[in-house]
Amino acid sequence: MSKFAPYFKKVQKEIIIIIGGPGTGKSTIIDGLIAKGFCCYPEISREVTLEAKKQGIEQLFLKKPLLFSELLLEGRKKQFENAQNEPHEIVFIDRGIPDVLAYMHYIGDSYPASFDTICREHIYSKIFILPPWEEIYISDEARYENYEQAKLIQNHLVETYEGYGYNLIEVPKDTVANRILFILDKISR
């Protein structure tokens, strides 16, 4: 049987991240990919924020940024590990582990060296970045940043991901359907 091993190559798992500052359309694209039958993991920061609100903390990221970041890091690490075990060849995730560091850079806070180690140990296949887009930007109960702050966060995301050696693929501003087609086209190459 071992002589046939070269013919049974393990399919390489594609764990693809969609990043961008707040309000760039990430969740909408993830929803569109789900509608097309792709395996996708949602953004978890809203979940962490809403859980904190239940405990009486209005904005956990602003009140206790390190605790918020630790919770996000653990959640995103778990998403990565779960994605590796999916039967699907391609898994899309709304935001990746380095996003946590980018936001810490944005607020100017320090974090433990373990954050960097976790980023280096969990490698994504491709990173698609959505540019700031004022016409679609909306603030809500979980998104407290204004548009100017969203652009600053975008800069920190680019800097952080490129610092880890990722080649960011910018998704053009377009209809949701065309943005999804762009992403799928880049994956199929």
JODA-V943569 format. One line per field, one symbol per residue. burial: 1 if it has 9 or more other C-alpha atoms within 8 Angstrom, else 0. Layout:
# JODA-V943569
burial: ???
This chain:
# JODA-V943569
burial: 000000000000111111111111011011011100011110110001110110001011100010111011101110110010000011111111111111111100000000110110010101111111100010100000100001111101111111000101001000010011011000000
